[in-house]
Amino acid sequence: MYVFVTLAIRLMGKRQIGDLQPNELVVTILISEIAAIPLQDPTRPLLSGVAAIFILVVLEIIISVAAMKSQAVRKLMSGRAAVIIRNGKIDEAAMKRVRITVLDLIELLRQNSVFDISEVAYAVLEVNGNLSVLRRSEYDSVTKKDMEVSTKENLLPLPVICDGTVIKESLDALFIKENELNKILKKQKVRMDEIFILTLDHEKNVLLIRKENKK
């Protein structure tokens, strides 16, 4: 049952709990309740729980596809986003519709690193409960592009060795052969079994953390 429920959740997608749409959250709760029934009552056949979960997952996939194709279905199942702050002004009617207080709004703004409401141009409460904030232009952070400072693109470091084990997928993504990795280790003067984590990027920049010596 554990394996089947895990597969069912994987089929539904990779959203985190806080990002679930209302219908997805309902299905997740129902799956957990249905899975508990045959586990608590050995007299009930396991297949009945598996079948019910399978039906729920299929329905969820059908609804998700329908929501992708129809705006009406999406609004019906997930609702719509609400603009809480518009042009710097709090929309009290919108707050009443979504039933959040001023204190709730201030807390959500703080989670977006905004501590002064006057800095906000727009704030949108998304259907998953997260608040998206657009600051007024005068409060935007200055970027290197604004200052016309030339920069290199950020490179994504990938874990190549974890706890003494080579991660082949990372090597393939970085187009690095194992003999090249051995040369890097030789240059770093470290053995494979001494490495806790080693990351590389496409320019072969190295971050090495050795294992702690345990006595």
C-alpha positions as CSV (number, residue, x, y, z in Angstrom):
1,M,0.0,0.0,0.0
2,Y,2.9,2.4,0.8
3,V,4.5,1.8,-2.6
4,F,1.2,2.2,-4.4
5,V,0.3,5.5,-2.6
6,T,3.8,6.8,-3.4
7,L,3.3,6.0,-7.1
8,A,-0.1,7.6,-7.0
9,I,1.2,10.8,-5.6
10,R,4.0,10.8,-8.2
11,L,1.5,10.4,-11.0
12,M,-0.3,13.5,-9.7
13,G,2.8,15.6,-10.1
14,K,5.6,17.2,-8.2
15,R,3.9,20.1,-6.4
16,Q,4.7,20.7,-2.7
17,I,1.9,20.6,-0.2
18,G,1.7,24.4,0.0
19,D,1.4,24.6,-3.8
20,L,-1.5,22.2,-4.2
21,Q,-4.7,23.4,-5.9
22,P,-7.9,22.8,-3.9
23,N,-8.9,19.8,-5.9
24,E,-5.4,18.3,-5.6
25,L,-5.4,18.8,-1.9
26,V,-8.8,17.1,-1.6
27,V,-7.6,14.1,-3.6
28,T,-4.4,13.9,-1.5
29,I,-6.5,13.8,1.7
30,L,-8.9,11.2,0.3
31,I,-6.0,9.0,-0.8
32,S,-4.5,9.0,2.7
33,E,-7.9,8.2,4.2
34,I,-8.6,5.3,1.8
35,A,-5.2,3.9,2.2
36,A,-5.7,3.7,6.0
37,I,-8.9,1.6,5.8
38,P,-7.4,-1.7,4.6
39,L,-4.3,-1.1,6.9
40,Q,-6.5,-0.7,10.0
41,D,-8.9,-3.5,9.1
42,P,-7.2,-6.7,7.9
43,T,-10.5,-8.3,6.9
44,R,-10.9,-5.8,4.1
45,P,-9.3,-6.8,0.8
46,L,-6.3,-4.6,-0.1
47,L,-7.5,-4.5,-3.7
48,S,-10.5,-2.4,-2.8
49,G,-8.3,0.3,-1.4
50,V,-6.0,0.1,-4.4
51,A,-8.9,0.3,-6.9
52,A,-10.4,3.4,-5.1
53,I,-7.0,5.2,-5.1
54,F,-6.5,4.4,-8.8
55,I,-9.9,5.8,-9.6
56,L,-9.2,9.0,-7.7
57,V,-5.8,9.5,-9.5
58,V,-7.4,8.9,-12.9
59,L,-10.1,11.5,-12.1
60,E,-7.5,14.0,-10.9
61,I,-5.5,13.5,-14.1
62,I,-8.6,14.0,-16.2
63,I,-9.6,17.1,-14.3
64,S,-6.1,18.5,-14.7
65,V,-6.1,18.0,-18.4
66,A,-9.6,19.6,-18.6
67,A,-8.4,22.5,-16.6
68,M,-5.5,23.0,-19.1
69,K,-7.9,23.1,-22.0
70,S,-10.7,25.1,-20.4
71,Q,-10.5,28.3,-18.4
72,A,-14.0,27.7,-17.1
73,V,-13.0,24.3,-15.6
74,R,-9.9,25.8,-14.0
75,K,-11.9,28.6,-12.4
76,L,-14.5,26.1,-11.1
77,M,-11.9,23.7,-9.6
78,S,-9.2,26.1,-8.5
79,G,-10.8,29.5,-8.2
80,R,-9.0,32.6,-9.4
81,A,-6.3,34.9,-8.1
82,A,-7.3,38.0,-6.2
83,V,-5.6,41.4,-6.5
84,I,-5.3,42.6,-2.9
85,I,-3.2,45.7,-3.6
86,R,-3.8,47.7,-6.8
87,N,-1.7,50.7,-7.7
88,G,-0.5,51.0,-4.1
89,K,-4.1,50.9,-2.7
90,I,-5.5,48.1,-0.6
91,D,-8.7,46.6,-2.1
92,E,-10.8,46.0,1.0
93,A,-13.6,44.3,-1.0
94,A,-11.1,41.8,-2.4
95,M,-9.8,41.1,1.1
96,K,-13.3,40.4,2.3
97,R,-14.0,38.0,-0.6
98,V,-10.9,35.9,0.2
99,R,-11.4,36.4,3.9
100,I,-8.0,37.6,5.0
101,T,-7.4,40.3,7.6
102,V,-4.9,43.2,7.4
103,L,-2.7,41.3,9.9
104,D,-2.7,38.3,7.5
105,L,-1.8,40.6,4.6
106,I,1.1,42.1,6.6
107,E,2.4,38.6,7.5
108,L,2.2,37.5,3.8
109,L,4.1,40.7,2.8
110,R,6.8,40.0,5.4
111,Q,7.3,36.5,3.9
112,N,8.1,38.4,0.6
113,S,10.6,40.6,2.5
114,V,8.3,43.6,2.4
115,F,7.9,45.4,5.7
116,D,6.3,48.6,4.5
117,I,3.0,48.5,2.6
118,S,3.8,51.8,0.9
119,E,6.5,50.0,-1.1
120,V,4.0,47.7,-2.9
121,A,2.5,48.5,-6.3
122,Y,0.6,45.3,-6.7
123,A,-0.1,42.3,-4.5
124,V,-1.9,39.2,-5.9
125,L,-3.2,36.4,-3.7
126,E,-2.7,33.3,-5.9
127,V,-5.1,30.3,-5.8
128,N,-2.7,28.3,-3.8
129,G,-2.6,30.9,-1.0
130,N,0.8,32.4,-1.9
131,L,1.1,36.2,-2.2
132,S,2.9,37.6,-5.3
133,V,4.3,41.1,-4.8
134,L,5.4,43.7,-7.3
135,R,7.3,46.6,-5.6
136,R,7.0,50.2,-6.7
137,S,9.8,51.0,-9.2
138,E,11.6,53.4,-6.8
139,Y,12.0,50.5,-4.3
140,D,13.3,48.0,-6.8
141,S,16.8,46.7,-6.1
142,V,19.5,47.9,-8.4
143,T,20.8,45.1,-10.6
144,K,24.2,44.8,-12.4
145,K,22.4,45.4,-15.6
146,D,21.1,48.7,-14.4
147,M,24.7,49.7,-13.5
148,E,25.9,48.4,-16.8
149,V,28.3,46.0,-15.1
150,S,29.4,43.1,-17.4
151,T,28.9,39.7,-15.8
152,K,29.3,36.1,-16.6
153,E,26.3,33.8,-16.6
154,N,25.7,32.0,-13.3
155,L,26.8,28.4,-13.6
156,L,24.9,25.6,-11.9
157,P,27.2,23.4,-9.7
158,L,26.2,19.7,-9.7
159,P,27.1,17.2,-7.0
160,V,29.5,14.8,-8.7
161,I,30.6,12.8,-5.6
162,C,28.5,12.3,-2.5
163,D,29.8,10.3,0.4
164,G,32.5,8.6,-1.7
165,T,30.1,7.6,-4.5
166,V,30.3,9.0,-8.0
167,I,27.0,10.3,-9.4
168,K,27.2,9.3,-13.1
169,E,24.1,11.5,-14.1
170,S,26.0,14.6,-13.0
171,L,29.1,13.6,-14.9
172,D,26.9,13.1,-18.0
173,A,25.2,16.5,-17.6
174,L,28.6,18.2,-17.3
175,F,30.1,16.2,-20.2
176,I,32.9,15.0,-17.9
177,K,34.5,11.6,-18.3
178,E,35.6,9.5,-15.3
179,N,39.3,9.8,-16.2
180,E,38.9,13.6,-16.2
181,L,37.3,13.3,-12.7
182,N,40.3,11.3,-11.6
183,K,42.6,14.0,-12.7
184,I,40.6,16.6,-10.8
185,L,40.8,14.4,-7.6
186,K,44.6,14.0,-8.2
187,K,44.9,17.8,-8.5
188,Q,43.0,18.2,-5.3
189,K,45.2,15.6,-3.6
190,V,42.2,13.7,-2.2
191,R,41.0,10.1,-2.4
192,M,37.5,9.1,-3.4
193,D,36.7,7.6,0.1
194,E,37.8,10.9,1.8
195,I,35.1,13.0,0.0
196,F,31.9,13.9,1.7
197,I,30.7,16.0,-1.2
198,L,32.3,17.4,-4.4
199,T,30.5,19.7,-6.8
200,L,31.6,20.8,-10.3
201,D,30.2,23.2,-12.8
202,H,30.7,23.5,-16.6
203,E,33.9,25.4,-16.1
204,K,35.1,22.7,-13.7
205,N,35.1,24.9,-10.7
206,V,35.5,22.7,-7.6
207,L,33.8,22.7,-4.2
208,L,35.2,20.0,-2.0
209,I,34.1,19.0,1.5
210,R,36.1,16.2,3.1
211,K,34.6,13.7,5.5
212,E,35.2,14.4,9.1
213,N,37.8,12.2,10.7
214,K,36.0,10.0,13.3
215,K,38.1,8.4,16.0
